[in-house]
Amino acid sequence: MMNKISGIILAGGLSSRMGQDKGLLPYQGRTLIEYCIDILQPLCSEIIISSNNKAYEQFGFRVIADEYKKTGPIGGLYTGLAESNHNDVIVCPCDMPFITSDIFNKVLCHKDESAVVVVKSTTGKLYPTLGYYNKSCLPVIHQHIELQHYKMQLLLKELNAKTVLIEDAHSLLNFNSPEDLR
């Protein structure tokens, strides 16, 4: 197990398209969040679930509610970073069951080059909630929240985020609707 890396699973979304809390939905016999937990456990000495839903306590990890409500992923990221015990943090959304440890290993190889390293697909799509953040980003994230600038793309730009290309499109699939689960 790597020491001094925290893992934050973002499970605080409204799930408006899904109609219920995505991370707790079953997929092939397991909840979506369990896929993320299994990938992060060997990489992290601490796992935090960022959610306002106490039902996530069943998994045995610390569940933290957003300090700033209704701010989207930036609020969960901020609270998770602030509450983490380590400066180095990897972040994963709860709705990506095909994510692999290889993705995080590739991201972590670049953590000394930037305070933020996020994933980019071959189609050019950025995944701001999948990657590495250093605690040194907290003041900038806080400023964005205070100014009500909740868009993660703006934050990535200001933090000069490095991107890592992931060619395996299947591993980046996420579930947003009941049709996706089928």
N, CA and C atoms as a LAMMPS dump frame, in Angstrom:
ITEM: TIMESTEP
0
ITEM: NUMBER OF ATOMS
546
ITEM: BOX BOUNDS ff ff ff
-5.0000000000000000e+02 5.0000000000000000e+02
-5.0000000000000000e+02 5.0000000000000000e+02
-5.0000000000000000e+02 5.0000000000000000e+02
ITEM: ATOMS id mol type element x y z
1 1 1 N 0.843 -1.188 0
2 1 2 C 0 0 0
3 1 3 C 0.884 1.246 0
4 2 1 N 0.537 2.193 -0.84
5 2 2 C 1.258 3.456 -0.861
6 2 3 C 0.866 4.26 0.373
7 3 1 N 1.845 4.863 1.007
8 3 2 C 1.56 5.711 2.151
9 3 3 C 1.351 7.133 1.708
10 4 1 N 0.677 7.858 2.545
11 4 2 C 0.516 9.3 2.374
12 4 3 C -0.225 9.713 1.104
13 5 1 N -1.159 8.898 0.687
14 5 2 C -2.062 9.285 -0.403
15 5 3 C -3.48 9.014 0.085
16 6 1 N -4.312 10.026 -0.036
17 6 2 C -5.724 9.869 0.295
18 6 3 C -6.502 9.644 -0.993
19 7 1 N -7.558 8.881 -0.892
20 7 2 C -8.472 8.685 -2.01
21 7 3 C -9.811 9.288 -1.654
22 8 1 N -10.34 10.109 -2.535
23 8 2 C -11.655 10.706 -2.324
24 8 3 C -12.586 10.183 -3.417
25 9 1 N -13.68 9.583 -2.985
26 9 2 C -14.707 9.136 -3.93
27 9 3 C -15.827 10.166 -3.871
28 10 1 N -16.088 10.8 -5
29 10 2 C -17.137 11.807 -5.072
30 10 3 C -18.479 11.114 -5.316
31 11 1 N -19.328 11.149 -4.291
32 11 2 C -20.629 10.481 -4.36
33 11 3 C -21.739 11.426 -3.9
34 12 1 N -21.516 12.704 -4.083
35 12 2 C -22.463 13.685 -3.568
36 12 3 C -23.351 14.317 -4.606
37 13 1 N -23.349 13.78 -5.81
38 13 2 C -24.143 14.387 -6.873
39 13 3 C -25.635 14.259 -6.637
40 14 1 N -26.392 15.051 -7.35
41 14 2 C -27.848 15.024 -7.215
42 14 3 C -28.473 13.829 -7.915
43 15 1 N -27.753 13.206 -8.838
44 15 2 C -28.255 12.052 -9.601
45 15 3 C -29.606 12.35 -10.238
46 16 1 N -29.765 13.556 -10.759
47 16 2 C -31.06 13.969 -11.306
48 16 3 C -31.483 13.115 -12.499
49 17 1 N -30.549 12.754 -13.367
50 17 2 C -30.904 11.918 -14.518
51 17 3 C -31.145 10.468 -14.113
52 18 1 N -30.431 10.015 -13.073
53 18 2 C -30.57 8.63 -12.629
54 18 3 C -31.827 8.461 -11.778
55 19 1 N -32.191 9.483 -11.03
56 19 2 C -33.39 9.408 -10.2
57 19 3 C -33.145 8.881 -8.801
58 20 1 N -31.943 8.414 -8.524
59 20 2 C -31.554 7.951 -7.188
60 20 3 C -30.044 7.997 -7.061
61 21 1 N -29.553 7.842 -5.85
62 21 2 C -28.127 7.96 -5.568
63 21 3 C -27.336 6.927 -6.378
64 22 1 N -26.517 7.414 -7.304
65 22 2 C -25.819 6.527 -8.247
66 22 3 C -24.885 5.536 -7.566
67 23 1 N -24.104 6.002 -6.634
68 23 2 C -23.09 5.138 -6.029
69 23 3 C -23.652 3.912 -5.337
70 24 1 N -24.898 3.978 -4.92
71 24 2 C -25.517 2.864 -4.203
72 24 3 C -26.278 1.919 -5.122
73 25 1 N -26.324 2.231 -6.409
74 25 2 C -27.034 1.381 -7.365
75 25 3 C -26.259 0.093 -7.636
76 26 1 N -26.975 -1.015 -7.777
77 26 2 C -26.295 -2.272 -8.092
78 26 3 C -25.93 -2.351 -9.577
79 27 1 N -24.77 -2.922 -9.812
80 27 2 C -24.33 -3.211 -11.173
81 27 3 C -23.541 -4.516 -11.116
82 28 1 N -24.026 -5.525 -11.772
83 28 2 C -23.4 -6.85 -11.81
84 28 3 C -23.068 -7.356 -10.402
85 29 1 N -24.057 -7.231 -9.512
86 29 2 C -23.931 -7.815 -8.179
87 29 3 C -23.239 -6.959 -7.131
88 30 1 N -22.819 -5.768 -7.483
89 30 2 C -22.138 -4.89 -6.519
90 30 3 C -22.652 -3.472 -6.725
91 31 1 N -22.473 -2.637 -5.72
92 31 2 C -22.845 -1.232 -5.9
93 31 3 C -21.75 -0.545 -6.711
94 32 1 N -22.115 0.521 -7.392
95 32 2 C -21.14 1.246 -8.217
96 32 3 C -19.954 1.723 -7.392
97 33 1 N -20.195 2.199 -6.176
98 33 2 C -19.086 2.729 -5.372
99 33 3 C -18.091 1.636 -4.983
100 34 1 N -18.534 0.408 -4.871
101 34 2 C -17.615 -0.674 -4.498
102 34 3 C -16.52 -0.884 -5.539
103 35 1 N -16.823 -0.623 -6.803
104 35 2 C -15.789 -0.723 -7.841
105 35 3 C -14.685 0.298 -7.578
106 36 1 N -15.078 1.509 -7.21
107 36 2 C -14.096 2.565 -6.916
108 36 3 C -13.288 2.226 -5.668
109 37 1 N -13.971 1.75 -4.635
110 37 2 C -13.288 1.379 -3.391
111 37 3 C -12.217 0.335 -3.684
112 38 1 N -12.57 -0.688 -4.461
113 38 2 C -11.62 -1.769 -4.76
114 38 3 C -10.385 -1.273 -5.5
115 39 1 N -10.555 -0.292 -6.371
116 39 2 C -9.413 0.25 -7.109
117 39 3 C -8.553 1.131 -6.213
118 40 1 N -9.181 1.937 -5.352
119 40 2 C -8.436 2.886 -4.521
120 40 3 C -7.741 2.246 -3.325
121 41 1 N -8.311 1.192 -2.759
122 41 2 C -7.743 0.607 -1.541
123 41 3 C -6.263 0.253 -1.638
124 42 1 N -5.796 -0.406 -2.691
125 42 2 C -4.365 -0.726 -2.744
126 42 3 C -3.468 0.505 -2.957
127 43 1 N -4.045 1.595 -3.45
128 43 2 C -3.269 2.791 -3.764
129 43 3 C -3.221 3.801 -2.63
130 44 1 N -4.195 3.757 -1.738
131 44 2 C -4.374 4.826 -0.751
132 44 3 C -4.314 4.3 0.678
133 45 1 N -3.756 5.105 1.56
134 45 2 C -3.759 4.748 2.974
135 45 3 C -5 5.285 3.678
136 46 1 N -5.794 6.072 2.951
137 46 2 C -7.032 6.621 3.506
138 46 3 C -8.032 6.765 2.361
139 47 1 N -9.276 6.388 2.624
140 47 2 C -10.348 6.607 1.655
141 47 3 C -11.439 7.421 2.338
142 48 1 N -11.877 8.459 1.642
143 48 2 C -12.952 9.321 2.113
144 48 3 C -14.061 9.279 1.074
145 49 1 N -15.29 9.143 1.524
146 49 2 C -16.431 9.223 0.623
147 49 3 C -17.072 10.589 0.819
148 50 1 N -17.082 11.364 -0.235
149 50 2 C -17.67 12.701 -0.196
150 50 3 C -19.137 12.586 -0.585
151 51 1 N -20.014 12.699 0.421
152 51 2 C -21.448 12.559 0.181
153 51 3 C -22.223 13.137 1.356
154 52 1 N -23.413 13.616 1.05
155 52 2 C -24.319 14.071 2.097
156 52 3 C -25.239 12.939 2.548
157 53 1 N -25.046 11.75 2.003
158 53 2 C -25.883 10.596 2.288
159 53 3 C -25.173 9.665 3.277
160 54 1 N -25.727 9.552 4.466
161 54 2 C -25.131 8.708 5.519
162 54 3 C -25.158 7.218 5.17
163 55 1 N -25.949 6.822 4.166
164 55 2 C -26.015 5.412 3.779
165 55 3 C -24.643 4.881 3.358
166 56 1 N -23.746 5.765 2.945
167 56 2 C -22.405 5.333 2.525
168 56 3 C -21.542 4.86 3.695
169 57 1 N -21.965 5.119 4.917
170 57 2 C -21.201 4.663 6.084
171 57 3 C -21.125 3.14 6.141
172 58 1 N -22.041 2.445 5.457
173 58 2 C -22.045 0.981 5.452
174 58 3 C -20.749 0.38 4.903
175 59 1 N -19.977 1.164 4.166
176 59 2 C -18.753 0.644 3.558
177 59 3 C -17.532 0.76 4.472
178 60 1 N -17.703 1.39 5.636
179 60 2 C -16.643 1.427 6.637
180 60 3 C -15.607 2.523 6.468
181 61 1 N -15.889 3.503 5.624
182 61 2 C -14.961 4.622 5.431
183 61 3 C -15.611 5.905 5.927
184 62 1 N -14.79 6.89 6.16
185 62 2 C -15.298 8.18 6.61
186 62 3 C -16.125 8.809 5.491
187 63 1 N -17.324 9.23 5.839
188 63 2 C -18.226 9.903 4.904
189 63 3 C -18.311 11.358 5.348
190 64 1 N -17.974 12.265 4.435
191 64 2 C -18.01 13.681 4.79
192 64 3 C -18.995 14.424 3.907
193 65 1 N -19.774 15.272 4.535
194 65 2 C -20.75 16.096 3.818
195 65 3 C -20.062 17.355 3.314
196 66 1 N -20.565 17.885 2.209
197 66 2 C -20.001 19.109 1.634
198 66 3 C -20.094 20.274 2.613
199 67 1 N -18.996 20.978 2.768
200 67 2 C -19.003 22.2 3.572
201 67 3 C -19.829 23.275 2.87
202 68 1 N -19.716 23.317 1.547
203 68 2 C -20.477 24.271 0.738
204 68 3 C -21.509 23.486 -0.062
205 69 1 N -22.77 23.636 0.289
206 69 2 C -23.861 22.893 -0.352
207 69 3 C -24.192 23.47 -1.725
208 70 1 N -24.701 22.609 -2.581
209 70 2 C -25.183 22.969 -3.917
210 70 3 C -24.134 23.689 -4.77
211 71 1 N -22.902 23.207 -4.679
212 71 2 C -21.818 23.768 -5.496
213 71 3 C -21.301 22.763 -6.517
214 72 1 N -21.852 21.559 -6.541
215 72 2 C -21.417 20.548 -7.494
216 72 3 C -20.115 19.882 -7.08
217 73 1 N -19.414 19.295 -8.035
218 73 2 C -18.184 18.557 -7.733
219 73 3 C -17.102 19.396 -7.043
220 74 1 N -17.058 20.684 -7.327
221 74 2 C -16.029 21.526 -6.725
222 74 3 C -16.19 21.577 -5.196
223 75 1 N -17.436 21.516 -4.728
224 75 2 C -17.686 21.508 -3.288
225 75 3 C -17.225 20.225 -2.637
226 76 1 N -17.491 19.084 -3.287
227 76 2 C -17.024 17.806 -2.766
228 76 3 C -15.509 17.704 -2.791
229 77 1 N -14.916 18.207 -3.854
230 77 2 C -13.46 18.221 -3.964
231 77 3 C -12.849 19.061 -2.85
232 78 1 N -13.4 20.254 -2.643
233 78 2 C -12.874 21.149 -1.604
234 78 3 C -12.944 20.495 -0.224
235 79 1 N -14.106 19.986 0.141
236 79 2 C -14.27 19.394 1.467
237 79 3 C -13.393 18.158 1.623
238 80 1 N -13.33 17.324 0.584
239 80 2 C -12.489 16.137 0.649
240 80 3 C -11.022 16.47 0.83
241 81 1 N -10.537 17.445 0.068
242 81 2 C -9.14 17.872 0.221
243 81 3 C -8.889 18.441 1.617
244 82 1 N -9.808 19.278 2.081
245 82 2 C -9.648 19.908 3.402
246 82 3 C -9.643 18.859 4.513
247 83 1 N -10.417 17.805 4.352
248 83 2 C -10.543 16.777 5.39
249 83 3 C -9.505 15.664 5.276
250 84 1 N -8.81 15.58 4.159
251 84 2 C -7.851 14.483 3.97
252 84 3 C -6.651 14.647 4.893
253 85 1 N -6.08 13.524 5.242
254 85 2 C -4.92 13.515 6.145
255 85 3 C -3.597 13.678 5.41
256 86 1 N -3.639 13.69 4.091
257 86 2 C -2.408 13.759 3.311
258 86 3 C -2.474 14.883 2.29
259 87 1 N -1.315 15.342 1.862
260 87 2 C -1.252 16.392 0.844
261 87 3 C -1.568 15.86 -0.546
262 88 1 N -1.242 14.615 -0.786
263 88 2 C -1.484 13.996 -2.084
264 88 3 C -2.813 13.248 -2.061
265 89 1 N -3.675 13.572 -3.025
266 89 2 C -5.021 13.016 -3.044
267 89 3 C -5.372 12.579 -4.464
268 90 1 N -5.929 11.386 -4.589
269 90 2 C -6.5 10.986 -5.869
270 90 3 C -8.019 10.987 -5.723
271 91 1 N -8.675 11.421 -6.792
272 91 2 C -10.117 11.631 -6.78
273 91 3 C -10.755 10.738 -7.839
274 92 1 N -11.918 10.197 -7.486
275 92 2 C -12.636 9.316 -8.401
276 92 3 C -14.139 9.526 -8.221
277 93 1 N -14.891 9.7 -9.302
278 93 2 C -16.349 9.756 -9.171
279 93 3 C -16.896 8.357 -8.907
280 94 1 N -18.037 8.294 -8.231
281 94 2 C -18.597 6.994 -7.82
282 94 3 C -19.255 6.218 -8.945
283 95 1 N -19.385 6.824 -10.123
284 95 2 C -20.179 6.193 -11.186
285 95 3 C -19.356 5.66 -12.353
286 96 1 N -18.108 5.289 -12.07
287 96 2 C -17.228 4.771 -13.125
288 96 3 C -16.723 3.374 -12.751
289 97 1 N -17.54 2.34 -12.979
290 97 2 C -17.162 0.999 -12.537
291 97 3 C -16.028 0.339 -13.312
292 98 1 N -15.633 0.901 -14.436
293 98 2 C -14.592 0.272 -15.252
294 98 3 C -13.222 0.917 -15.067
295 99 1 N -13.12 1.843 -14.144
296 99 2 C -11.865 2.539 -13.874
297 99 3 C -10.81 1.501 -13.462
298 100 1 N -9.566 1.753 -13.795
299 100 2 C -8.5 0.795 -13.481
300 100 3 C -7.407 1.454 -12.646
301 101 1 N -6.667 0.636 -11.947
302 101 2 C -5.538 1.157 -11.173
303 101 3 C -4.46 1.703 -12.105
304 102 1 N -4.374 1.174 -13.327
305 102 2 C -3.399 1.681 -14.299
306 102 3 C -3.613 3.168 -14.582
307 103 1 N -4.882 3.597 -14.624
308 103 2 C -5.166 5.017 -14.852
309 103 3 C -4.577 5.847 -13.728
310 104 1 N -4.816 5.44 -12.484
311 104 2 C -4.289 6.205 -11.352
312 104 3 C -2.768 6.144 -11.284
313 105 1 N -2.195 4.994 -11.618
314 105 2 C -0.733 4.897 -11.632
315 105 3 C -0.138 5.839 -12.673
316 106 1 N -0.782 5.929 -13.826
317 106 2 C -0.316 6.835 -14.883
318 106 3 C -0.42 8.296 -14.417
319 107 1 N -1.53 8.627 -13.776
320 107 2 C -1.731 9.983 -13.245
321 107 3 C -0.675 10.298 -12.183
322 108 1 N -0.456 9.36 -11.27
323 108 2 C 0.487 9.599 -10.173
324 108 3 C 1.935 9.748 -10.657
325 109 1 N 2.246 9.178 -11.797
326 109 2 C 3.594 9.343 -12.37
327 109 3 C 3.893 10.801 -12.706
328 110 1 N 2.848 11.619 -12.848
329 110 2 C 3.01 13.02 -13.242
330 110 3 C 2.753 14.006 -12.107
331 111 1 N 2.55 13.519 -10.876
332 111 2 C 2.168 14.414 -9.787
333 111 3 C 3.256 15.401 -9.392
334 112 1 N 4.479 15.119 -9.705
335 112 2 C 5.543 16.067 -9.37
336 112 3 C 5.647 17.203 -10.385
337 113 1 N 4.911 17.091 -11.484
338 113 2 C 4.949 18.103 -12.536
339 113 3 C 3.887 19.184 -12.352
340 114 1 N 2.86 18.896 -11.547
341 114 2 C 1.752 19.837 -11.371
342 114 3 C 0.995 19.499 -10.09
343 115 1 N 0.335 20.496 -9.511
344 115 2 C -0.497 20.268 -8.329
345 115 3 C -1.798 19.572 -8.698
346 116 1 N -2.111 19.536 -9.996
347 116 2 C -3.318 18.873 -10.475
348 116 3 C -2.985 18.109 -11.751
349 117 1 N -3.375 16.837 -11.777
350 117 2 C -3.219 16.002 -12.969
351 117 3 C -4.552 15.294 -13.176
352 118 1 N -5.178 15.558 -14.315
353 118 2 C -6.478 14.928 -14.594
354 118 3 C -6.41 14.142 -15.894
355 119 1 N -7.413 13.322 -16.069
356 119 2 C -7.488 12.428 -17.218
357 119 3 C -8.158 13.133 -18.398
358 120 1 N -7.66 12.792 -19.587
359 120 2 C -8.236 13.277 -20.838
360 120 3 C -8.389 12.065 -21.751
361 121 1 N -9.537 11.988 -22.435
362 121 2 C -9.775 10.869 -23.345
363 121 3 C -9.228 11.201 -24.73
364 122 1 N -9.199 10.207 -25.586
365 122 2 C -8.714 10.417 -26.953
366 122 3 C -9.646 11.321 -27.749
367 123 1 N -10.887 11.491 -27.276
368 123 2 C -11.829 12.405 -27.939
369 123 3 C -11.626 13.847 -27.464
370 124 1 N -10.731 14.043 -26.509
371 124 2 C -10.457 15.381 -26.003
372 124 3 C -11.246 15.748 -24.763
373 125 1 N -12.131 14.866 -24.309
374 125 2 C -12.931 15.146 -23.124
375 125 3 C -12.059 15.111 -21.873
376 126 1 N -12.194 16.145 -21.052
377 126 2 C -11.488 16.203 -19.77
378 126 3 C -12.348 15.59 -18.676
379 127 1 N -11.708 14.964 -17.732
380 127 2 C -12.365 14.369 -16.574
381 127 3 C -11.807 15.036 -15.317
382 128 1 N -12.338 16.2 -14.947
383 128 2 C -11.782 16.955 -13.827
384 128 3 C -11.96 16.29 -12.464
385 129 1 N -12.86 15.305 -12.373
386 129 2 C -13.047 14.624 -11.096
387 129 3 C -12.374 13.252 -11.077
388 130 1 N -11.463 13.043 -11.997
389 130 2 C -10.714 11.793 -12.069
390 130 3 C -9.239 12.145 -12.2
391 131 1 N -8.517 12.049 -11.095
392 131 2 C -7.109 12.398 -11.158
393 131 3 C -6.505 12.693 -9.805
394 132 1 N -5.496 13.534 -9.845
395 132 2 C -4.69 13.87 -8.673
396 132 3 C -4.818 15.354 -8.348
397 133 1 N -4.963 15.657 -7.062
398 133 2 C -4.948 17.035 -6.572
399 133 3 C -4.065 17.103 -5.347
400 134 1 N -3.283 18.156 -5.25
401 134 2 C -2.484 18.4 -4.06
402 134 3 C -3.237 19.385 -3.17
403 135 1 N -3.062 19.242 -1.868
404 135 2 C -3.75 20.123 -0.917
405 135 3 C -3.411 21.593 -1.127
406 136 1 N -2.302 21.871 -1.785
407 136 2 C -1.91 23.268 -2.048
408 136 3 C -2.944 23.99 -2.916
409 137 1 N -3.842 23.24 -3.55
410 137 2 C -4.899 23.822 -4.396
411 137 3 C -6.049 24.415 -3.586
412 138 1 N -6.122 24.106 -2.314
413 138 2 C -7.27 24.511 -1.502
414 138 3 C -7.603 26.002 -1.562
415 139 1 N -6.621 26.914 -1.445
416 139 2 C -6.988 28.339 -1.494
417 139 3 C -7.64 28.752 -2.824
418 140 1 N -7.166 28.209 -3.927
419 140 2 C -7.735 28.552 -5.234
420 140 3 C -9.14 27.963 -5.354
421 141 1 N -9.317 26.733 -4.908
422 141 2 C -10.644 26.113 -4.957
423 141 3 C -11.613 26.915 -4.086
424 142 1 N -11.169 27.287 -2.901
425 142 2 C -12.008 28.077 -1.993
426 142 3 C -12.405 29.402 -2.641
427 143 1 N -11.467 30.041 -3.287
428 143 2 C -11.753 31.313 -3.956
429 143 3 C -12.82 31.124 -5.049
430 144 1 N -12.7 30.067 -5.819
431 144 2 C -13.687 29.79 -6.866
432 144 3 C -15.083 29.601 -6.257
433 145 1 N -15.155 28.888 -5.149
434 145 2 C -16.445 28.674 -4.493
435 145 3 C -17.006 29.996 -3.979
436 146 1 N -16.165 30.788 -3.358
437 146 2 C -16.604 32.087 -2.825
438 146 3 C -17.134 32.991 -3.944
439 147 1 N -16.518 32.908 -5.11
440 147 2 C -16.94 33.727 -6.249
441 147 3 C -18.079 33.061 -7.043
442 148 1 N -18.529 31.918 -6.567
443 148 2 C -19.568 31.123 -7.228
444 148 3 C -19.167 30.698 -8.648
445 149 1 N -17.897 30.425 -8.817
446 149 2 C -17.356 29.88 -10.065
447 149 3 C -17.217 28.374 -9.859
448 150 1 N -18.298 27.641 -10.125
449 150 2 C -18.338 26.222 -9.807
450 150 3 C -17.876 25.32 -10.939
451 151 1 N -17.626 25.875 -12.1
452 151 2 C -17.229 25.051 -13.244
453 151 3 C -15.797 24.532 -13.057
454 152 1 N -15.679 23.222 -13.113
455 152 2 C -14.379 22.582 -12.904
456 152 3 C -13.388 22.958 -13.999
457 153 1 N -13.868 23.195 -15.22
458 153 2 C -12.969 23.565 -16.326
459 153 3 C -12.228 24.863 -16.008
460 154 1 N -12.927 25.831 -15.413
461 154 2 C -12.29 27.098 -15.03
462 154 3 C -11.22 26.864 -13.97
463 155 1 N -11.547 26.021 -13.025
464 155 2 C -10.592 25.701 -11.956
465 155 3 C -9.338 25.05 -12.53
466 156 1 N -9.522 24.075 -13.414
467 156 2 C -8.372 23.385 -14.018
468 156 3 C -7.47 24.366 -14.75
469 157 1 N -8.083 25.308 -15.444
470 157 2 C -7.304 26.296 -16.186
471 157 3 C -6.466 27.157 -15.243
472 158 1 N -7.094 27.634 -14.181
473 158 2 C -6.357 28.486 -13.236
474 158 3 C -5.252 27.721 -12.516
475 159 1 N -5.476 26.455 -12.253
476 159 2 C -4.476 25.645 -11.557
477 159 3 C -3.419 25.07 -12.497
478 160 1 N -3.502 25.402 -13.778
479 160 2 C -2.567 24.875 -14.785
480 160 3 C -2.456 23.357 -14.709
481 161 1 N -3.608 22.726 -14.726
482 161 2 C -3.662 21.273 -14.604
483 161 3 C -2.958 20.593 -15.765
484 162 1 N -2.25 19.546 -15.429
485 162 2 C -1.635 18.691 -16.444
486 162 3 C -2.666 17.623 -16.806
487 163 1 N -2.702 17.228 -18.052
488 163 2 C -3.605 16.16 -18.461
489 163 3 C -2.81 14.933 -18.887
490 164 1 N -3.405 13.783 -18.621
491 164 2 C -2.819 12.506 -18.998
492 164 3 C -3.811 11.819 -19.936
493 165 1 N -3.338 11.465 -21.106
494 165 2 C -4.188 10.835 -22.116
495 165 3 C -4.435 9.372 -21.763
496 166 1 N -5.703 8.996 -21.73
497 166 2 C -6.095 7.601 -21.505
498 166 3 C -6.771 7.104 -22.77
499 167 1 N -6.182 6.096 -23.382
500 167 2 C -6.683 5.601 -24.664
501 167 3 C -7.802 4.573 -24.532
502 168 1 N -7.922 3.971 -23.365
503 168 2 C -8.952 2.956 -23.144
504 168 3 C -10.276 3.642 -22.806
505 169 1 N -11.09 3.909 -23.828
506 169 2 C -12.357 4.626 -23.65
507 169 3 C -13.323 3.868 -22.738
508 170 1 N -13.295 2.546 -22.789
509 170 2 C -14.197 1.745 -21.958
510 170 3 C -13.985 2.033 -20.468
511 171 1 N -12.74 2.203 -20.05
512 171 2 C -12.46 2.429 -18.627
513 171 3 C -12.977 3.781 -18.137
514 172 1 N -13.311 4.68 -19.06
515 172 2 C -13.787 6.012 -18.686
516 172 3 C -15.309 6.144 -18.748
517 173 1 N -16.004 5.047 -19.036
518 173 2 C -17.463 5.102 -19.091
519 173 3 C -18.034 5.372 -17.706
520 174 1 N -19.049 6.235 -17.667
521 174 2 C -19.744 6.472 -16.408
522 174 3 C -21.236 6.307 -16.621
523 175 1 N -21.935 6.083 -15.532
524 175 2 C -23.372 5.832 -15.587
525 175 3 C -24.126 7.055 -15.103
526 176 1 N -24.984 7.604 -15.962
527 176 2 C -25.764 8.786 -15.605
528 176 3 C -27.269 8.563 -15.654
529 177 1 N -27.705 7.476 -16.274
530 177 2 C -29.144 7.24 -16.419
531 177 3 C -29.416 5.737 -16.255
532 178 1 N -30.674 5.383 -16.002
533 178 2 C -31.015 3.947 -15.896
534 178 3 C -30.647 3.172 -17.164
535 179 1 N -30.731 3.827 -18.318
536 179 2 C -30.366 3.155 -19.58
537 179 3 C -28.882 2.768 -19.577
538 180 1 N -28.041 3.615 -18.996
539 180 2 C -26.608 3.312 -18.931
540 180 3 C -26.337 2.029 -18.152
541 181 1 N -27.102 1.791 -17.108
542 181 2 C -26.926 0.586 -16.291
543 181 3 C -27.273 -0.68 -17.052
544 182 1 N -28.14 -0.555 -18.041
545 182 2 C -28.534 -1.718 -18.835
546 182 3 C -27.471 -2.003 -19.862
